[in-house]
Amino acid sequence: MPRPEVVKRALDQIRKGGANYKHFFSQLSSPAWIEPLSQEGLFKEPPTLVRQGDWTSYPSWPESEYLARMAPLAAETVLGVLEKLPYTDNLQVHADLFRAASEMPAELASKLVPKMVKWVEAVSWYGVLGVDDAGALLGHLARGGEVERALELARALLAVFPGEDAKEQGDVLVRTAPEVQGRFDIWAYERLLSEHFPSVARGAGIAALALLCELLEEAVRLSLAEEERTPPRDHSHIWRPAIEDHDQNLGHSIKDALVVAVRDSAEQLADDKASSVGEVVVMLEARAWWVFRRIALHLLRLHAQEARELVAARLTNRTLFDEVGVQHEYALLAASCFGDLTREDQATILRWIEEGPDADRFREAQKSRTAQEPTDEPVMRYANAWRRDKLAVIHEALPDEWQRRYEQLVAEVGRPPAHPEFPAYMEMFAGPTSPVEAAELSAMSVEEVVRYLREWEGSRGPLGPSPQGLGRVLRGVVAAQPERYAAEAQRFERLQPTYVRQLLEGLRSACKGGRAFEWGPVLRLCTWVLEQPETDEAEEGVGREADPGWGWSRQAVASLVKAGLGQGASEVPFELRDLVWGAVHALSSDRDPSPEHDARPGQDYRDPYTAAINSTRGEAMHAVVEYGLWCRRHLREGRTGSDEGAATLREMPEVEEILTRRLDPEIEPSAAVRAVYGRLLPWLYLLSGEWLEANLPRIFPGANEWRHLREAAWGAYVIFNRPYHDVFPVMRGEYTAAIERLGEETLYRWGTTDPERRLAEHVMWLYWQGRVELDDSLVVDLFGRGNTQVRAAALSFVGRSLEGRERPVPADVGQRLCRLYEWRLQVVRQGQPDDDVREELRPFGWWFASGQLQEEWALPRLETTLELTGGVVDRESRVVERLASMAGEYPREVVRCLRRMIPAAQEPWRLYAWREDVRVALHAALASEDHEARDEAELLRDEWLVRRPEDHSELRDGGRRT
C-alpha cells in the first residue's frame, strides 16, 4: 500500500488537470491504491451522462476502468468498493461494472447482481453500449454455478417494452404500429441472445427456456393492438414465416431474436438430453400463443424418432391441421413423418383432406367481395386446390390410391405452388424474364403498351428476356387494371398469340376476382382470336419461349367467357348475348382434344373429366351449359303471372342444338367431352328435365362400342355429384344399370374415389334421405352384387357421415340406419367368409364412435360385431374412448367389448394409446354392484397386465369388492 504522503502528492497532481487525472489511473497497475483512494472519496461520484442539444454522450470514468482492471487481482477489495458505488446514468460506467464483475470469482460477482439489476432497470436504452461486457458476465455467472443470479440479470437485460410508436395513457397502451423494443438495439439484442445466452441456457436448463418463453410471450403481447391480445392468434406466420432459419423470414426484430433463442434453447435441451423432448414440448405448449406450438412442432420434427407418439398426436390434432397460423411447421412435420404414422392415423388425415376446407367461409368471403353468391364452380375449384396443396406436402408418402387422387387434382387445377408448406410464399421469379418491370408497363398508356409489344424483339440467349416473360408481366398489369385494358382490348389484334393470351388470362383473373369491366371490346377481340387459323406452329422468328400458334389463346377465350357467365359484378351484360354465343359456338367445335390428347382407355394418369377441363372443347362445353344458365336467369327476369317461371331450352335453341349434336359419337367421339355431360348433369336437368330424360340413352349409351363414352359420363356424374332429389327419378335406371355392372373391369382410373365406391355412397345417401327403402332393389342389389369393398364402402360412408355431424340425427333417420345394420348382421350370420365379414363390418366402429345412435342399441351391436370380426373395428381408439365413457352405466357390456378388442391389438402402440381409457373402464367395472361385471373386469385386468405389466401400479388400486 502506498505511503500517505505519496497518495497526497498524487492527488495534488491529478487534481490540476484532466490529462494528469486520466494518465494517472491508466498507469495504475497495483490494487494497493484502491483502499487509500477509496478513503479519499475518489469512487463516490461517477459522472453522469452529458446532453448537448440532440446529442448525448457518456464520458469515461478512469476510476471505474481502473477497478475493472484490478478485479482479477483483488476481487474482494473491488467488490467492497463497487457495492458502495452510487447509481449513475452514465452507461460507460455500467459497462465497467459488468466487466469488473465478470473478472471476479462467480460467487463474488453474484453479490453485485441485485445492484446491477436496479441499474439496468433504471435505463430504457443502452443501444450497443456494454452488450459484450454484460453478456460475458452472464456466461461467467452461469459457468460459475450462479445460475439463478445469471437468470435474474438476464431478465433485466433482455426485458421488452412498447416501442416508441406506442405510449401509455393511464392504464391503456395506445398503439400506432405493432412493434416492441428492448434495452439494446436489435443487433446488440440478437448478439446478447446468440453469443452469450447459450452459456446461461446450458447451465440453467429448462429454467432458461422458461425465461425466454416469458420474454417472447410479452413481446408478442406488446406487438398486438389492445383489442387483439387474445391468444392464440399472434400473426407469427406473417412476421416469422418459418421457425427454422429461412430466407422467407422478414428480417431482424426483437420477436425474431426471441423466437430463435427459444428454438435454439429447446433444441439444445433435447440434443443434450438435459430434458426429454416430451418435457420441452409440454412446456412450450403450455404457452398461449401459436408461435410456441410452432416451435414445439419444429422440435418434434427434429426428434421424431424419439417422440413418435407425440408426433402422431400432433399430426392427428384437427385444430393444428386446420390452423393457418401453424401451417408451415405442421406441414414440415407431416412431410417428414406421415409415412411413419399408422394406417389409422394416416387415414384420419386423409379423411380430413377429402372432406375439404370450410366452403361456407370461402363463399362468405367471395360474397363480401363481390356482393354476389358464388357459383359452385369456383367453390369446387377452391376446394380441390386446397386438397391438392394439402396432399402435395405429403405426396411422397401417399398410398397408391391417394397418389392417383393427387395426380387427378393436379391435372384438374394445375400444379401446386412451389412451397405448399407456406400459407404465402414470396419469391423472386426464376424463368422467362421480362425486359420491363410491371411498374414501367403500368405507367404506359394501352396504346404505348401495344406499340412496345409489337416492336420489342426477344433476346436470342436462353436466359434473356422473352415473350413469355414479358407476357407474364403484362398479365399481372392487366389483372390489376382490367377496366383500362378491357376498353381497348381490340388494340391487341394482330399481336403475337403469347401477348393476346396473357391479356385474356389477366382479364379472367380480374373477372374471377369480381372486377367489373367493359365486355364488348373484349368479346370482339375473342371473336378475332377464334377467326385465326388453328395451328401449333409458332410464328417465324418468335423463338421457343412463345406460344405455338393460337391454340392456347383459344383455350384462354373459353375460360374467360365461362368465367364471365357467372353471377357477380364481373358478369357479361345480357345484351351481348350474340357475341357470347358466337364465341361459345366456335369453341364447341375446337379440335382440342384431338384423338391423341383425349382420355383413352388404359391411361392411368388422366381420367376423362381431368382431360376435359384441360382442353379447349371441354372448357367450351362447360361454357355452353353456363351460357344456358346465364340465359335462364336473365330470360325469367320480370316475368309475372302465368309467364312466371324459369326459361327452358326451348327458349335457347342454340344451346339445345349444340348439346344434342355433340351427343352423336360420329360427331363427338371424345370421352373427355362426354364426361362434361356427366359432371354437369344436374344443371342439364335444371335447363330441361324433359330434354335430359329424352337424351339419357345417348349420354349413357348401352352399345358396347360406345362403352368408353358411357363410363366417362357415368364416372364423372357419380364421382363429382351427389344424388339430387329432383334428378334421382330421372337417373334411377342408370343407377340400376350401374349396379348390374358391379364387378366389371373399368376402362378408366379415377383417382382415389372410384365409381363403384361412389355408387355405394349415393345409394346410402338416398336411403338416409328416405328416397329408397331397405327392400328397394337398389339397396338389395347393391349389397347382393357388390363385392366386400363395395359393401364396406356403403357402411363406412354412413358411419363417417354420422361422426361428421354436429347435430344429432333425427330419430326417424336413426331408426332407418339401425334397420340397415340389423339387416347386414342378419345376412352376415348366414355364412359369409370370415375375411369378408371382417371387412364389411369393420366400419361399424365409425357408427359406434359417432355417439349418434342410442347406447342401448349400439353397445350390444358393437359386441356382436366384435364377435364376428375377431375384435377388429375401424376408428378403434375412438371406440375405446367411447366405451370408457359408458363404463359407469354399462360396465359388463363395456368390459366384454374390451376383452374382445385387446387380444386383436397386435401392435404395442395401440395398447399404449388405450391405456388411460382402459384404466377408467376397469375401475368403473371393478367398483360396480354387478358381480358379473366385476368378474369380467378382473379377467380383463389380468389379460391387460400380461401385455402391459408396467401398468400394474396404475391398476392395483381397483381391488375386488366383496
N, C-alpha and C positions, 0 to 999 in steps of 0.2 A: 504494500500500500504506500503511495507517495506521501512524503512528509507534508505537514500542513502548510509550511512556507512555499513549497513547490506548487501546491494546489492554488495558493493565493496568488502567486506570481502568474500562473497560467490563466487564472480567471481574469486578472487585470488585463492581460494581453488580448484575450478573445473578446472582452467587452469593448475594446476600442474600435472594432470594425468587423463587418460580415465576413471578409476574406479570412481574417485570422481565426474567426469562430469556426468556419467550415473546415479550414485546414487542420485545426487542432483535433476536431472529432474524427476527421478522415484518417489521421495518422495514429490515433489511439489503437493499440493492439493488445492492451492488457485489461482484463476485467477488474484489476485492482483499483481503477479510478471510479468504478461505479458507486461505491459506498460514499467516498468523500464528495463526489459531485452531487449525489442524491441529497447529502446533508446540506449542501449549499443551495438546494432548491432548483437544480437545473432540469429536473424531469417532471416539473409540476405544471408547466404551462405550454402544452403543444400548440402550435399556430393553427389558426382557423383558415378556412378557405378564403380566397380573395376574389371579390367580384368587381369587375371594371366594365361598366356598360352591359353588353350582352355576353361578355366573356367571363368565365370562371376559371380560376387556377388554384392548384393545390401545392403550396410551397413545401419543399422538402424540409425535414426536421433532422438535423445532424444527430441529435441525441437518440432518436428512435433508430436511426440507421446504425449507430454505434451499439445500441442494446441488441439489435438483431444479430450483429457480428459476434457479440460476446456470449450469446445464448448457448452455443455448444461448449463454451469454456467454463461458464459459471451459471448454470441453468437456474439454480435456486435463487441466486442473487438477482438475476434478471427478472425472475418470476416475482420476487418481492417488490421490485420497482414497478413492474407493469400492473400488478394488482392494484396499486395506488394511483395509477395514471388516470387523470380525469378524461371525460369524453371530449372528443373533438370531431368536428365535421370535415376535417382535413383527411381526404381519402388516402393520401400518401402515408400518413401515419397509420391508418388502418392496415395498409399493406405491410408496413414494417412490423406491426403487431402480429399479423398472420405469419410472417416469415420468422420472427423470433420464436413464436410458439412451435413452429414446425422443426426448429433446431433443438428443442428441449426433449428430454425423455417424454414419452406419451403421457405417462401418469402425471407429470407436472403440467404439461400443456393442457390437459383436460381441465385443470383448475381455472384456466383462463377462459374456457368456453362460455360460461354464463355472462362474463363481461363482453366477450366478442359478440354474442347473440344480441345483447342490448345495443351495442354499437351498430351492428348490421341492421337491426330492425328500425333504427333511427334514420337510416339512409334510404332514400327512394331510388337512387340511381348511381351505380358505380361506373357505368359504361364498360370499359375494358380494364379499368384500374384494379389491380390486385387479384385478378382472376386466377393466375397461376400460383400466387402465394396462398390464397385461400384454398385452392384445390390441393396443393401439396400438403397443407395442414390436414385436410380431410383424410387423405390417404395415410398420413403419418399417424393420426389418431386410430384409424381402423386397424392398421398393421400392428399397432402397439397394444391392441386389446381394448381400447377405449371406444367401443362401438357405439354405445348409447350417446356419448358426447359427440361423436362424429355425425350421427344422425341428427342430433339436436342442432348442430351448426349448419348442416346441410339443409335442414328445413328452412332456416332463416335465409341462407344464401340463395336458395332456389325458389323462394316464395314467388307467387304470381299475383298480379294486380290488374284492375281495369286499366286499359291503355289510356293514352292522352285523349283519345276520341270519346271517352266516357267520363262522366262526372257524377258525384253523389249529390242528390237533392234530398236532404233529410235522410230517411232510411231507404230511399229508392235510388237505384243505379240507372241513370238515363244514358242510353247509348245512341251514338250516331253511326257507328260502324263496329262490327264484331271483331275485336282483337284483344289480346292481353299482352302484358309486358312483364318482364322480371326486373331484378335489380341490375342485371348486366345486359349489355346489348346482345343481340341474337348470336353473334359469332362467339362472344365470351361465354354465354349461357350454354351453347352447344359444346364448347370446349370443356367447360366445367363438368358437364354430364358425360361426355365421351372419353375424355382423357383422365379425369380424376375420380369420378364417382364409382367406376368399376371396382376400385380398391375397397371402397366402403361396401359395395354390394357383396364382394367376396367375403368380407368379414362379418357383415350383418345378416346375410342370407335373406330369408323371407321378410324380415323387418325392413330391409332396404327396398324391396319390391313394394311393400305396403306404403312406404313413404312416397315413392314415385307415383303410385296409383292415386294417392290423395292429391298430389300436386296436379296430376293430369285431370282428375275429376274437377278440381277447382278451375283449371284453365278452360276446360270445356264449358263449365257453367258460366264463367265470366264472358266467354265468347258468344254467348247466345243472348238475344234480347230477353227482357224480363218475362214476356208472355210465352217464350219458347222454352223456358227452363224446366220442362217436364220430361224426365227420362222416358224411354231410352234414346230418342232420336237426337243425334248430335251433329248430323251432316258431315260426319267424318269421312264418308266415302267421297265427298267433294273436296275437302281440304287436305285429305290424306288418302288418295285413291287406293294405295297398296300399303299394307303393313310392312312388307319386305321393302328393301331398297329398290326403287323402280323409277324410270325416267318419267312416269306419269305423275309422280308426286310433285306438287306445285311449287315447292320452294321452302325456304327457311322460315320458321316461326317457332314461337315458344311451344305451341302444341305439337308441332312436328318433332321438335327435340325431345319432348317428354314421351311421345309415342315410341321413338327409337330407344330411349332409355328404358322404358318399361319392357319393351320387346327384348332388348339385349339382356336385361336383368333376368327376365323369365327364362330365356334360353340358357343363360349361364347357370341358373339353379338346376334346370333339368339336365344339362350336359354334365355338370359336376356331381350329379346325384345328391346335391345338398338338400333338395326336396323332391318328392315324387312328382311326376308330370301331373298326376291327378290333383295333388295338393295345390300346385301352382294354378292349374285350370280352375279349380273351385274358388281360389282366392280372386282370380281375375273376374270370374263370372259373378262374384258377389257384388261387383260394382255395377252401377245402374246404367251407364251409357253403352251404346253399341260398340264403341271403339274397343272396350275391354273384351267383349265377346269376339271381336275380330282378332285381337291379339291371342286369345285362347285358341281360336281355330287355327291360327298360324302356328302356334306351338304344337298343337296336335298333329298338324301335317308333318312337322319336323320329327316328331316322336311317335309316329303312327303305330309302329310295331310294338311299342311299349304300352300303348293305351288303346288297344283295339276296341274294347267295349265303349270307351269314351268317344272314340271316333264314330262308331256305329250309332251311338245315342245322339250325337250332334247332327249327323247326316240325316237321321230319320226324325229330326225335330222339325215339324211343319212350319213353325214360326221362322226358324233360321232359313229354311228352304225358300220361303216367300219374301223375306225381308231384303229389300234392295240395299239397305244400309250395311249389310254384312255379305253382300253378294260375292265380292271378289275373293275373300278368304274361304267362304263356303265352297265356291266353285273350285278353287285350287285344291281344297281338301277332297272334294268329290272326285276331281280328276285323278288325284293321286291314290285314292283308297276305294273308289267304287268297286273296282274289280275284286277287292278283298272282302267285301261285305257278303253276308249270307244271301241266299237267293230270296229269302223272305224280305230282308231289308232292301235289296235291290228292287224287288217288286213294289215295295212301298213307294220308293222314289219314282219309279217309272209310272206308277199309277197316278201320282201327283202330276207328272208331266203330261200324261194322256188326258187328265181332267182339264188341263189348260189353265190359263190365267183368269183373273177376275174380269169377265167380259162386261159385266154391268158397269164396272169402274171405267173401262175403256169407252163404253157407249156414252156415259155421262160426260167424260172428258171431251169426246168428239162433239157431243151435243152442245156443250158450253162454248166450244169454239165456233161452231157453225150455226147454232140455233136451230138445227135440224136433227131429227132422229137418224142415226146412221143405218145404212142397209146392212144386211147380213154379210155381204161380200167383204167389206173392209174389216168387219169384226172377225170373220173366219180367217182372213189373211193375217191379221194381227196375232190371233191365237196360234196359228201354225208357225209364224215366225218366232213367237215366244217358245213354242215346243222345240223348234229346230235349234234355237240358241241354247236351251237347257240341255238338249242331247249332245250338242257339239262339244260341250265341256267334257262329257264322259264317253264320247263316241268310241274311243279306242278300247273300252272295256265292255261295250254293249253286247248282249247276246245277239245271235244271228238275226232273229226276227226283228229286233229293235234296230239293228244296223240297217236293215231294209226299210224300216219305218223312217229312220233318219234320212236315208238317201231319197226317199219319196218326198219328204218335206223340203229337202234341198232342191230337188227338181221343181217343186211347186212354187216355192217362194224365194228361190235363189240361195246362193251360198251364204253361210253365216258370216258375221263380221270377223275380222282377223283376231279379235280378242274378245270372245263372248264372255270371258270371266269378269269383264268390267261392265258396270252399268252404262258408262260412256267412256270412249277412248279418244284421246287427242293424239294425232299422229301427223307427221309430215308425209305428204303423198309421195309414194315411190312408184314410178311407172311413167306413162306418157306425160310429158311436161308441156307446159304452155308458154308461148313467147310473151304473154302478158298476164298480169295478175288480175284477179276479179275486180279490184278497186279501179284499175285502169279501164277495164271494159265497161264497168258500171258508169263511169264518168262520160262515156261516149254517147252520142245520140244513136238511135237504132240505125239510121242511115249510115253513120260512120262505122258502126259495128259491121254492117253488111259489107261495106266497101273494104274494110280491113280483112274480113273473112275471104272475100273474093280475091284480094290482091296478095295476101300473105302466102309465102311458099314454105313448106316444111323443110326442116333440116334433113340432110342426107345421112347423118350419123344415127346410129341406133339409140343413142341416149339423148339426142337433141329434141327440141320442141317438135310436136307432131300435130296433125289434125285432131287426133283423138284427145290429146292433152288440151288443145285449145277448145275443143268441143266440150270437154268436161267442165272447164271454167265457164263457158257460155251457159251450160245447163244450170249451174248454180245461180248465175246472174239472172237468168230468165225466171227461175223459181222464186227469186226474191222480188222481181219487178214484173210480174205477169201482165199487169194492165198495159204497161208501155209496149211490151213485145207483142202481145196479142193484137193490139190495134194495128200494128204494122207488120203482121206476120207474113203478108204476101210479098214483102220485100225479099224474103228468103228463097223465093222461087229461083231456080237455076243455080243455086249454090250446091256445093258438094253434099252428097247424102249424109255424110257424117254430121255436118252442121245443122241440117234440117232435122235429123233425128234428135239431136241433143236439144234443139229448140222445143220439139214436141214433148220430149221427156221432161224438160223443165216445166212446161205448161201443165203436164199431167201431175207433177209433184205439187204445183200450186193448186190445181183443181182438187186433189185429194186432201189438201190442207184447208179447203174451204174458201180459197181466194177467188173472188168474182172477177171476171174479165170479159172482154168483148169476144163473142164466139164466131161472129160472121167471118171476119178475115181469117181466123184460124181454120174454120171448116173449108174455106175456099183454098187455102194452102193445102189442106189434106186432100181435097179433090185433085189438085195439081199433082201431088205426090203419087196418087193412085193412077194417074194417067201416064206415069213414067214406065218405061219397059222393065219388066221383072228380069233381072239378071244378077248373077252372083259375082260378076267380074267388076273389079274396081276400075274407076276411070284411069286412063293412061296418065302416068306421071304422078299419081296420088301417093303411091307407096304402100307399104304393108300396114301402117298404122292409120288406116281409114276404112270406112265401111265398104264391103264388097258389093256395090250396087245398091238398089233401093229396097231390098227385101227387109232389112232391119227397120227402115223407116216405115214401111207398110205395117209392120207389127206395132210400131210406136203409135201409128194412127189408130189402130184397133184398140189399143189400151187407153189412149186418150179419149176417144169417143165413148168407150164403155164407162170410163170414169165420169164423163160429163153428163151421162144419163141418170145418175143417181140423184137423190134429193139433196138439196142444200143450196147454199149461196152461190156455188160454182156451177149449178145446173144449167144445161143448154136451154135457152128460151124455146118454147114450143113452136114459135113462128118460123124457126129454122128447120122444121121437120124435113123438108125436101132435101136440104143439104146433108142432114144427118143420114137420112136413108140412102142417099146416093153413095156415101162413104161406106155404110154398112153393107149395102148390096154388092158393091165392088169387092169388098174384102171377103165376102162369103164364098167367093169363087177363087180366092188366092190359091196358089199352087203349094203353099206350105201348110200342112205337112205333105211332103212328097211320099211316095211308097217307101223310099229308103229311110225316111225320118219318122214314119208313123210308128205307132206301138204295134210291134209284131209279136205274135205268139212265140214264147220261148225266151223272150228278152227278160232277164231277171232284174235289170236295173231301172226299168221305167214302165209303169203301168199306163193304160190308155189315158186316164184323166190327167196324169202328170204330163204326158206328151201333149195333150190338148192345150193346157194353159201355157205351154212354152212354144206354141205355134201360132201363126197368123190366122189361119182359118178357124182354129179352135177358139181363139180370142174373139174372132168375128161372130161365131155362133153364140157366144156369151152375149155379145153386143146386140144380136138380133133379139134375144129374149129381153135384155134390158130395154131395148127400144120399144118392144111391145108393152112392157110395164110402164114405161115413160108415157107412151101414148094413152094407156089405160087411165093413168092418173089425170092427165090433162083433158081427155075427152069427156070424163064424167063430171068435171068441174061445172058448177052452175046448173046441173040437172035438177029438176024438181018434179014432183007428182009422178005420173005414170012413166016419165022418162028417167026417173032416178034409178041409178044402178050403175054397175061397173061396165065399162066398154069391153067388148069381146073381140075375138079375132075377126069377126065379120066386118068390123069397122077398121080393121088393119089388114086388108087383103094382101098387102105386100109381105107382111110377116108370115101369114098363113102359107103363102106361096113358097117362100124360102124354106120354112120348116118342113113342109110336105115334100118339096122337091129333094131336099137333102136326105130324106129317108129312103131314097132309091139307091140300092147298093151299086147299081151300074153308074150312077152319077156321083155318089159319095161313098167310096169304099173304105174310108178311113175309120179305124176303130177309135182313134182319138176324138174325132168329131162325134161319133156315136156316143162316146162317154159323156159328152156335154149334155145330150138329151137325158141321160140317166141322172146326172148330177142336178140338173135344173128341172126335173120332172114335177116337183110340187109347184113351181112357178108356171110351167106349161098348163097345169091344171087350173091355176088361177086365171090364166089368159082364156082358157076354154076347156072345161071338163068334157064337153061333147067332142071336141077335136081330139083330145087326149085319148078318150075311150075308143074312138074310132081308129086311132093310129097306134094303139098299144101293140097289135100284132106286127107292125112294121118296126117299132122301136125295139121290140124283143122278138126278132124273127125266129120261128121254130125250125126252119130248114137247117140241116147240118152244115151246109156250105156257108151259111152266114153265122155259124156258131160264134165266131170271134166278135162279131158285132153285138150279138146278144149278151155275151159275157162282159163286154166293155160297158154296155149300158146298164146291165144289172149290177155289176160290181160298183160302178160309180153311184148308182142310186142307193144301194143298201149300205154302203160304207159311209157316204157323206150326208145322208139324210136320216131323219127319224120317221116313223110311220105316222104321218099326219092323219087325223081322224077323217077329214074330208076326202083325202086321197085314197085311204085304205080300201073302201069298197070297190073303187076302180081297179086297184092293184091286187086285189085278193087272188085272182087267178095266177098272177105272176109269182106270188108267194107260194101257192100250191105247186106250181111248176118247179120253183127253186128247191122246194123240199123234196120233190121227186128226184131231183138231180143230185141230192146229197151223196157224197162219196165218189162222184165222178172226178177225174183228174182235171184240174183247171188249166186254162191256157196262159193266164197271166198271174203274176205275183203282185200283191197289193200292199206290201209293207207288213206291218205287224198285225193289222186287223183284217183278216181275210173275209171274203164274202160269207162263208158258211158260219163263222162265229158271229158276224153282224146279223145274219138272218136269225140266229137263235136269240139275239138280243132284241131284235124287232118283235118277234113273236112274244117274248116275255113282256115287252112293253105293252103290247096290245092286250095281253092277258091282265097285266097290272091295271090297265085303264078300263077293263071291263068290256073291251071290244070283241074279245073272244072268250069262250068258256073253257073249262077244263076238258070237256068232252069234244071240243071243236077239233076238226080234222087237222087244222094247222098245229095245234098243241100235241095231239096224239101222234101225228105222223112225224113231227119234228123229233120227238123223243124215240119214236119207233124206228125211224130210218137213220137218224143221226148217229154218228159214232160216239165213243165216250167223250172225245174232246168237245163235240158239239153240245152234248147233254151237260157236261161240266160248265161250258161257257154260259149256257142258259141259267143254271143255278147260281153261278158266280156273278152274273150281271144283276140278278135280283138281290143277292147279298150285298154287293158293293153299293147298289142303289140305296138299300136300307141304311147302310152305315153312313152314307154321304148325306143323309137328310138331317136338316137342323130341327125340323118339327116332327112330331110323332105321325106315323102313317094313320090314316083314318081307320076306324075299327073294321069297316067292311073290306078294305084293302088287306088289312092284316089277316082276316079270316080267309080271303081268297088265297093268299100266299101260303098260309098254313095247309090248306087243302091240297095245294100243288105239292108241297113237300111230303105230306102224308101219302099221296099217290106214288111219289117216287120211292119212298121207303117200302111201300107195299110191293111195287114191281121188283125192286132190288132183292127183296126177301125170296122172291120166286125163283132165284137162281142165276144171277149174273156172275161171271167170273170174278174172283177176288180183286184182281187188278182193276177191272172196270168199276167195281163197286167203290173202291178207294178213290179213284179219280173223279167219279161222278159226284160222290157225296162229300168230298173234302170241302167244297165251297160252303157247306153249312156253317163252317166256322165264321164266315162273314155274317151270316144271318144271326147267329147267336151273339157275336161280339157287338152287333149294332145296338142291342138293347131295345129294339123297336117292337119285338114280339113278346107276348105275355110270358112271364117267367115260368108259370106253372105248365105252360105248353112247351116252351123252348128247352127247359132243362132236361126233361125226360127224352126229348128228341135228340138232344146232344149226346146223352148217354147211349141211346140206341145207335146213333151214327158212329160213335167211337167204337162200339162193339163191332160194327160192320166194317169199319175202315182200319181196324187194328190200332186204334188210339191216335190216328192222324187226322187233323183238320187244318184248313187254311186259317190264317190270322191267329195262330196258336197263342202267341204272347198276350194278345188282347183277350182271347178266350179265357186264359188262366186268370188274367186280371179281373175279368167279369165274374168268374167263378168265386174268386176271393171275396168280392163284394156281396155275393149271395150266400156265403157260408153261414152267416148267423141265422138265416131263415130256413135254409135247406142244407144243413150240414151233411146228412147222409148222402144225398144225391151229388153234392159237390165233391165230396171225398171219393166217391165211386168214379166220377169222371176223371179226377186227377190220377187215380190209380191206373186208369187205362192210358192216360197220356204220358205219364212219366216213363214207363218202360219203352215207349216208342221214341223217346227223345234220345237219340244216339249221341249227338254232339254235346260235349260238356258245357259249351257256352249257353245252350238252351236252358239247362238246369240252373246255371248261374243267374240267367236273366229272370227265371221264375221264382227264385228263392224267397223273395220277400212276400209275394202273393201266396206261395205255398205255406209259408210260416203263418200268415194271417188265417188262412183256411184251416190249418191244423189246429191252431189254438182255439178257434171258434168251435170246431168239431169236438175237441177234447174237453171243452167246457160245457158241452151240450147235455141236456137232460136225456137225450136219446141214446140208450145203451148201444144200440147197433151202430149209430154214428160214431161213438167213441171207439168201439172195436175196430171199425173200418179205419178210423184216424190213426190208431196205433199201428195198424198194418202199414198204412201209408208212411208214417214216420219211419218205421223200420226200413221200408223199401227206399225211402229217400236217403237215409243215412248210409245205406250200403253204397249208394252212388256218390254222396257228398258227406263223408264223415266229418269234414271240417265244420259242418253246421251243427254239430252236436250241442255246443254250448247254447246256441240260439233256441234250440228246440227242447232242451231238457226241462224247462220250466212248465211245459204243458203236460203235467202229470195226469195220470189216470184218476178219475174221480170214483169214489166208492159210494 
